[in-house]
Amino acid sequence: MSAEIQSIQASLRSFAEEREWGQFHSPKNLAAALSVEAAELLEHFQWLTEEQSRAIPEEKRDAIAQEIADVLLYLLQLADKLGIDPLDAARNKMKLNAAKYPVDRAKGTMKKYSEL
């Protein structure tokens, strides 16, 4: 696992321990919190056109960055609780996606792998 990810996870553990929040950080609760934070991230894009979503004004980028951080931090806490290396999981998922979506069949289409 990346030393930087391990360092962030250790900081998150310390942060929670100092506040006695570990009792609330079950995998179920962390997954729910992650979902809530992802929804808060999505809220910044609600009602925008595709073009507007690609050209976020600088003054909104900080708020979006904070939501991205919340999503990442909850994801890292969940991975830590479950003993999952998030980078290994991501690498493995990318391999699976490459097999499910071969370039010659998936290029330029939004179809699900079962429809290719």
C-alpha positions as CSV (number, residue, x, y, z in Angstrom):
1,M,0.0,0.0,0.0
2,S,1.1,3.5,-0.7
3,A,2.9,5.2,2.2
4,E,1.0,8.3,1.7
5,I,-2.4,6.5,1.9
6,Q,-1.2,4.7,5.0
7,S,-0.2,8.1,6.5
8,I,-3.6,9.6,5.7
9,Q,-5.4,6.6,7.2
10,A,-3.3,6.8,10.3
11,S,-4.2,10.5,10.7
12,L,-7.8,9.7,10.2
13,R,-7.6,7.0,12.9
14,S,-6.0,9.4,15.3
15,F,-8.5,12.1,14.5
16,A,-11.4,9.7,15.3
17,E,-9.7,8.2,18.4
18,E,-9.1,11.6,19.9
19,R,-12.8,12.4,19.6
20,E,-13.9,8.8,20.5
21,W,-15.7,8.5,17.2
22,G,-14.5,5.0,16.5
23,Q,-17.6,3.6,18.1
24,F,-19.6,5.2,15.2
25,H,-17.3,4.2,12.4
26,S,-18.7,0.9,11.4
27,P,-18.3,-0.1,7.8
28,K,-22.1,0.4,7.3
29,N,-22.0,3.9,8.8
30,L,-18.8,4.9,6.8
31,A,-20.4,3.6,3.6
32,A,-23.6,5.7,4.4
33,A,-21.5,8.8,5.1
34,L,-19.6,8.2,1.9
35,S,-22.8,8.1,0.0
36,V,-24.0,11.3,1.6
37,E,-20.8,13.1,0.8
38,A,-20.9,11.9,-2.8
39,A,-24.5,13.3,-3.0
40,E,-23.1,16.7,-1.7
41,L,-20.5,16.6,-4.4
42,L,-23.2,15.9,-7.0
43,E,-25.2,18.8,-5.7
44,H,-22.6,21.2,-7.1
45,F,-23.4,19.9,-10.6
46,Q,-27.2,19.6,-10.3
47,W,-29.0,21.5,-13.0
48,L,-25.8,22.4,-14.9
49,T,-25.6,21.6,-18.6
50,E,-22.8,19.3,-19.8
51,E,-20.9,22.3,-20.9
52,Q,-21.3,24.2,-17.7
53,S,-20.1,21.1,-15.7
54,R,-16.9,21.2,-17.8
55,A,-16.2,24.9,-17.1
56,I,-16.7,25.3,-13.3
57,P,-15.9,28.9,-12.2
58,E,-12.9,29.3,-10.0
59,E,-14.9,30.5,-7.1
60,K,-16.8,27.2,-6.9
61,R,-13.8,24.9,-7.3
62,D,-12.8,25.2,-3.6
63,A,-16.2,24.0,-2.4
64,I,-16.1,21.2,-4.9
65,A,-12.6,20.3,-3.8
66,Q,-13.8,20.1,-0.2
67,E,-16.5,17.6,-1.2
68,I,-14.0,15.6,-3.2
69,A,-11.8,15.5,-0.1
70,D,-14.8,14.3,2.1
71,V,-15.5,11.5,-0.4
72,L,-11.9,10.4,-0.4
73,L,-11.5,10.6,3.3
74,Y,-14.6,8.5,4.0
75,L,-13.5,6.0,1.3
76,L,-10.0,5.7,2.9
77,Q,-11.6,5.2,6.4
78,L,-13.9,2.5,5.0
79,A,-11.0,0.7,3.2
80,D,-9.0,0.9,6.4
81,K,-11.8,-0.6,8.5
82,L,-12.1,-3.5,6.0
83,G,-8.4,-4.0,5.5
84,I,-8.7,-3.3,1.8
85,D,-5.8,-1.6,-0.1
86,P,-7.7,1.0,-2.2
87,L,-5.0,1.2,-4.8
88,D,-4.8,-2.5,-5.3
89,A,-8.6,-2.6,-5.5
90,A,-8.5,0.2,-8.1
91,R,-5.8,-1.6,-10.2
92,N,-7.7,-4.9,-10.1
93,K,-11.0,-3.1,-11.1
94,M,-9.3,-1.4,-14.0
95,K,-8.1,-4.8,-15.2
96,L,-11.6,-6.2,-15.0
97,N,-13.0,-3.2,-16.8
98,A,-10.4,-3.6,-19.6
99,A,-11.5,-7.2,-20.1
100,K,-15.3,-6.3,-20.0
101,Y,-14.8,-3.3,-22.3
102,P,-12.3,-4.2,-25.0
103,V,-11.4,-1.2,-27.1
104,D,-12.5,-2.7,-30.4
105,R,-16.1,-3.2,-29.0
106,A,-16.5,-0.3,-26.5
107,K,-14.8,2.6,-28.2
108,G,-17.2,5.5,-28.6
109,T,-20.2,3.8,-27.0
110,M,-22.0,4.1,-23.7
111,K,-23.3,0.6,-23.9
112,K,-22.9,-1.7,-20.8
113,Y,-20.5,-4.6,-21.3
114,S,-23.4,-7.0,-21.5
115,E,-24.7,-5.2,-24.6
116,L,-21.4,-5.0,-26.5
